[in-house]
Amino acid sequence: MDDAAATHDAVVIGGGFYGASIAIHLARTRGFERIALVEREASLLSRASYANQARVHNGYHYPRSFITAWRSRVNLPRFLRDWPQAVRRDFVKLYAIARRSSKVTARQFQRFCEEIGAPLEPAGPGLAALFDARLVERVFVAQEYAFDATRLAAWAAQELRECNVRLLLGTTAQSVQPLDGGGLRIALQSSGGAPSGALRARHVFNCTYSGLNQLSGAFPGTRTGLKHEITEMALVRVPAPLQDMGITLMDGPFFSLMPFPARGLHTLSHVRYTPHLNWADAPGVDPYARLAGYDGRSRVDRMLRDSARYLPALQGATHVDSLLEVKTVLAKSEGDDGRPILFERHAELPGCYSVLGGKIDNIYDVLERLDAEPLSLAAAPLHA
């Protein structure tokens, strides 16, 4: 493929939820007619957009980051409105507070939920009895939901078709270079490693999540420091008493059990055992290559053993599979558990942006920043 003569209003790199949403938004809202979406995998939303807790946050998870919690409260109703077909609501969501080692007490958690306006009520005796009262201070019923990434992928594919976005699957963007007279040239590589031509565009949106700093050429890298983790999201089949529940024990070295609609199972994650290893983002270290070469053994036995101390019914859970993926966060958010977006305009490479979201509902924060940008359409051919 050689697009030496082609001109695009925008090239979006990365076909996860954020990349697909940005491409659709540019077409639907900003009037862009010539958009290409480049994705290294064979399908959309197949990496971090899929391999996660599938939680649509409502703020409860972030008592040490008020802004993150508040933005989740603002964004959740919008997410439910825009993607109702992908949201599972028919389960009870419990938040339990541990008696020891928790960074928040039950009273502090209640006060925090009052401050952000998150619905919360004490769990009835039957639900509270699921937990070991010697280890758990209080149990609350909350309002939180799960999403089905496969349904979001189906939505994205249909919208991209209707918007006439050119979809290049199995293709990796290798480098970005400025063009004489303005615009950018994006060199491509096929999944087999062979050069696959190039695209030219007024704007490039780098939405490659853990691969943000893997572009070469004139790409300057993000100014904001990143941290990567190889994480294990265990997929388990839970016993009947837990089938229609989501449970989070907080706030310390504890666990979450969430429905995973895409597989009809539950995800089990544990603050201590889900992260297998971590490192600071560095030039020349490809997080996805590091994941591909990682052969760490599952830690699900330790996740289940520790979680069942608090929730004895988990002793009857069965491990079905584990999702190993790279998780990337802003290094500056390590201390407070905040999940702000990264939205950087690269002044050294006019027209190029890097975007990273911490949670699925952050998409609205990204689109608000995008709408504030003075983007221009590709009205004339770009010349190398």
C-alpha positions in Angstrom: 0.0 0.0 0.0 1.4 3.4 -0.9 -0.6 6.5 -0.1 2.0 9.0 -1.2 -0.7 11.1 -3.0 -3.4 10.7 -0.4 -4.3 13.4 2.1 -6.3 12.8 5.3 -7.8 15.2 7.7 -6.7 12.9 10.5 -4.9 9.6 11.1 -5.8 8.0 14.4 -3.2 5.4 15.7 -4.8 2.8 17.9 -8.1 1.1 17.6 -9.0 0.8 21.2 -12.1 2.5 22.7 -10.4 5.9 22.8 -8.9 5.8 19.3 -12.2 4.6 17.8 -14.2 7.2 19.7 -11.9 10.0 18.6 -12.2 9.0 15.0 -16.0 8.8 15.2 -16.2 12.1 17.1 -14.0 13.9 14.4 -16.3 12.7 11.7 -19.6 13.3 13.5 -18.8 16.5 15.3 -15.8 18.2 13.7 -16.8 17.6 10.0 -13.7 15.5 9.1 -14.4 13.5 6.0 -11.0 11.8 5.4 -10.0 9.8 8.4 -7.8 6.7 8.7 -7.7 4.5 11.8 -4.5 2.3 12.2 -4.6 -0.7 14.5 -1.8 -3.2 15.0 -4.2 -6.0 16.1 -6.6 -7.9 13.8 -9.7 -6.4 15.5 -10.9 -3.4 17.4 -10.9 -3.0 21.2 -8.9 -6.2 21.6 -6.2 -5.1 24.1 -6.5 -2.9 27.2 -10.1 -2.0 26.2 -11.0 -5.6 26.6 -8.6 -7.0 29.3 -9.7 -5.0 32.3 -12.3 -5.1 35.1 -15.0 -4.0 32.8 -16.2 -1.5 35.5 -18.1 1.6 34.7 -17.0 3.7 37.6 -19.3 5.8 39.7 -16.6 7.4 42.0 -16.6 4.9 44.9 -13.1 3.6 44.0 -11.3 6.9 44.5 -11.7 8.2 48.1 -8.1 9.6 47.9 -8.7 11.4 44.6 -11.8 13.6 44.8 -11.4 15.0 41.2 -11.3 11.5 39.7 -14.3 10.4 41.8 -16.3 13.5 40.9 -15.5 13.1 37.1 -16.7 9.5 37.3 -20.0 10.7 38.9 -20.4 13.3 36.1 -19.5 10.9 33.3 -21.4 7.7 34.3 -24.9 9.0 33.4 -23.6 10.0 30.0 -22.0 6.6 29.4 -25.2 4.8 30.4 -27.1 7.1 27.9 -24.6 6.6 25.0 -23.9 2.9 25.3 -26.9 1.3 27.0 -26.5 -1.8 24.8 -23.1 -2.5 26.2 -23.8 -2.0 29.9 -24.9 -4.7 32.4 -26.9 -3.4 35.3 -28.6 -6.5 36.7 -26.3 -7.2 39.6 -25.9 -6.0 43.1 -22.7 -4.0 43.8 -21.2 -4.2 47.3 -18.4 -2.2 48.8 -16.9 -3.6 52.0 -14.5 -1.8 54.3 -11.8 -3.9 56.0 -11.3 -3.5 59.8 -7.5 -3.5 59.5 -5.0 -2.1 57.0 -7.7 0.0 55.2 -6.8 3.5 54.2 -10.4 4.6 54.8 -12.8 3.8 57.6 -16.5 3.0 57.0 -17.5 6.4 58.4 -14.9 8.1 56.1 -16.2 6.2 53.1 -19.8 7.2 53.9 -18.7 10.9 54.2 -16.8 10.7 51.0 -19.8 9.2 49.1 -22.0 12.0 50.5 -19.6 14.6 49.2 -19.5 13.3 45.7 -23.3 12.4 45.7 -22.7 8.7 45.1 -25.7 6.6 46.3 -24.8 4.4 49.2 -26.8 2.4 51.7 -26.0 -0.2 54.4 -26.2 -3.8 53.2 -29.0 -5.9 54.7 -28.1 -8.8 57.1 -28.2 -11.4 54.3 -25.6 -9.6 52.2 -23.5 -8.6 55.2 -23.4 -12.3 56.3 -21.4 -13.1 53.1 -18.4 -11.5 54.8 -16.3 -12.5 57.8 -17.4 -9.9 60.4 -14.1 -10.3 62.2 -12.2 -8.8 59.2 -14.9 -6.5 57.6 -16.2 -3.4 59.4 -19.2 -2.5 57.2 -20.8 -3.6 53.9 -22.6 -1.1 51.7 -24.8 -1.4 48.6 -23.6 0.9 45.8 -24.6 1.7 42.2 -22.0 0.6 39.7 -22.1 -1.2 36.4 -20.1 -3.4 34.1 -19.6 -3.0 30.3 -19.2 -5.6 27.6 -16.2 -4.7 25.5 -17.4 -6.9 22.6 -20.5 -4.9 22.3 -18.5 -1.7 22.4 -16.3 -3.1 19.6 -19.4 -3.9 17.5 -20.7 -0.3 18.0 -17.3 1.1 17.0 -17.1 -1.0 13.8 -20.6 0.1 12.7 -20.0 3.7 13.5 -16.6 3.7 11.7 -18.3 2.2 8.6 -21.1 4.8 8.6 -18.5 7.6 9.0 -16.5 6.2 6.1 -13.4 6.0 8.3 -10.7 3.9 6.6 -9.8 1.1 8.9 -6.3 -0.4 8.6 -6.2 -3.5 10.8 -3.0 -5.6 11.3 -1.0 -2.4 10.6 1.5 -0.6 12.9 2.4 3.0 12.6 6.2 3.2 12.8 7.1 6.8 12.6 5.8 10.3 12.2 7.6 13.0 10.2 6.7 16.6 9.3 6.1 17.5 5.7 7.3 20.6 3.9 4.5 23.0 3.7 2.7 21.5 6.7 1.1 18.2 7.6 2.6 14.9 8.7 3.7 11.6 7.1 3.0 8.4 9.0 5.1 5.4 7.9 3.3 2.0 8.2 4.3 -1.6 8.8 2.3 -4.7 8.3 1.7 -7.3 11.0 4.4 -9.4 9.4 7.0 -6.7 9.8 7.2 -5.5 6.2 6.9 -1.8 5.2 3.4 -1.0 4.2 3.5 2.4 2.7 2.6 5.7 4.3 -0.3 8.0 5.1 -0.3 11.8 5.0 -2.5 13.9 7.3 -3.1 17.3 8.8 -3.5 15.7 12.2 -2.2 12.6 14.0 -3.8 11.3 17.2 -1.6 8.8 19.0 -4.0 6.6 21.0 -1.8 3.6 21.4 -2.0 3.4 25.3 1.1 1.6 26.5 2.7 2.2 23.1 2.5 6.0 23.2 6.2 6.5 23.1 7.1 3.8 20.5 6.7 6.0 17.5 10.0 7.0 15.9 10.9 9.7 13.4 10.3 13.2 14.7 7.9 12.1 17.4 9.2 13.8 20.6 7.6 11.5 23.2 5.2 12.5 25.9 6.2 15.2 28.4 4.3 13.4 31.1 6.1 10.4 32.6 4.4 7.0 32.3 4.5 3.8 34.4 3.8 0.4 33.0 2.7 -2.8 34.7 2.1 -6.3 33.5 -1.2 -7.2 35.2 -3.2 -10.4 35.6 -7.0 -10.2 35.5 -8.2 -13.6 36.6 -11.5 -14.9 35.0 -13.4 -17.0 37.5 -16.7 -18.9 37.7 -18.2 -17.9 41.0 -20.5 -20.0 43.2 -24.3 -19.4 43.1 -24.5 -16.9 46.0 -22.1 -14.6 44.2 -23.3 -15.0 40.7 -25.3 -11.7 40.4 -22.9 -9.6 42.4 -19.9 -7.3 42.1 -17.8 -6.9 45.2 -15.0 -4.5 46.2 -13.1 -4.8 49.5 -11.2 -1.6 50.2 -9.1 0.4 50.7 -5.7 -1.2 50.9 -4.1 -4.5 49.7 -7.5 -5.9 48.9 -9.6 -7.2 45.9 -12.4 -6.6 43.5 -14.8 -9.2 42.0 -16.7 -7.8 39.0 -19.0 -9.4 36.3 -17.2 -9.7 33.0 -20.1 -9.7 30.4 -17.9 -10.5 27.4 -17.3 -14.0 28.8 -20.2 -14.6 31.2 -17.6 -14.9 34.1 -16.3 -12.6 36.8 -12.9 -10.8 36.9 -10.9 -11.2 40.1 -8.2 -8.6 40.8 -6.1 -8.1 43.9 -4.1 -5.0 44.7 -1.1 -7.1 45.8 -1.2 -10.0 43.2 -2.6 -8.5 40.0 0.5 -6.4 39.2 3.2 -8.9 38.2 6.0 -6.4 37.5 6.3 -2.7 36.7 8.8 -0.3 35.2 9.1 3.4 34.2 8.5 4.1 30.5 11.9 4.4 28.8 13.1 4.9 25.2 13.7 1.6 23.3 11.7 -0.5 25.8 8.5 -1.7 24.0 5.9 -2.6 26.7 4.1 -5.0 24.3 7.4 -6.8 23.4 8.1 -7.1 27.1 4.6 -8.6 27.6 5.1 -11.0 24.7 8.3 -12.3 26.3 6.8 -12.6 29.8 6.2 -16.2 31.1 5.1 -15.4 34.6 2.9 -18.0 36.4 -0.6 -17.1 37.3 -1.1 -15.8 40.9 -4.8 -16.6 41.0 -4.3 -19.1 43.8 -3.0 -16.4 46.0 -5.7 -14.0 44.9 -8.4 -16.5 45.8 -6.8 -17.6 49.0 -6.5 -14.1 50.4 -9.9 -12.9 49.1 -11.7 -15.9 50.6 -10.5 -14.9 54.1 -12.9 -11.9 53.8 -15.5 -13.5 51.5 -15.6 -17.2 52.4 -17.9 -18.1 49.5 -15.0 -17.5 47.1 -13.6 -20.8 48.2 -16.0 -22.3 45.7 -14.8 -20.2 42.8 -13.1 -21.9 39.8 -10.3 -20.3 37.8 -11.2 -20.4 34.0 -8.6 -18.1 32.4 -6.4 -15.1 33.0 -6.0 -12.0 31.0 -2.4 -10.7 31.0 -2.0 -7.2 29.7 0.0 -4.1 30.1 -1.5 -1.4 32.2 -0.2 2.2 31.8 -0.8 5.1 34.2 0.7 8.5 34.7 3.6 8.3 37.0 2.5 11.4 38.9 -0.8 9.6 39.9 1.0 6.9 41.9 0.4 8.5 45.3 -3.3 9.3 45.2 -4.8 6.7 42.9 -6.1 9.5 40.6 -6.8 8.6 37.0 -6.6 11.9 35.0 -6.4 11.8 31.2 -3.2 12.6 29.3 -4.0 14.9 26.3 -0.8 16.5 24.9 -0.4 18.6 21.8 3.2 18.2 20.6 4.4 21.7 19.8 7.6 20.3 18.2 5.4 18.3 15.7 2.4 20.6 14.8 -0.8 18.6 14.3 0.3 15.6 16.5 -1.4 14.7 19.7 -1.0 12.0 22.3 -4.0 10.7 24.3 -4.2 8.4 27.3 -7.2 7.7 29.4 -7.2 6.0 32.8 -10.8 4.7 32.8 -13.4 4.1 30.1 -15.6 7.0 31.3 -12.7 9.4 30.9 -13.6 9.4 27.2 -15.8 12.5 27.8 -12.9 14.4 29.4 -10.8 13.6 26.2 -13.6 14.7 23.8 -14.0 18.0 25.8 -10.3 18.7 25.4 -10.5 17.7 21.7 -13.3 20.1 21.1 -11.2 22.9 22.5 -8.5 22.4 19.9 -8.4 24.5 16.7 -8.3 21.7 14.2 -8.2 22.4 10.5 -9.4 20.2 7.6 -7.0 19.1 4.8 -8.2 21.5 2.2 -5.1 21.2 -0.1 -2.7 18.4 -1.0 0.4 18.0 1.2 3.7 17.8 -0.4 6.8 16.0 0.9 
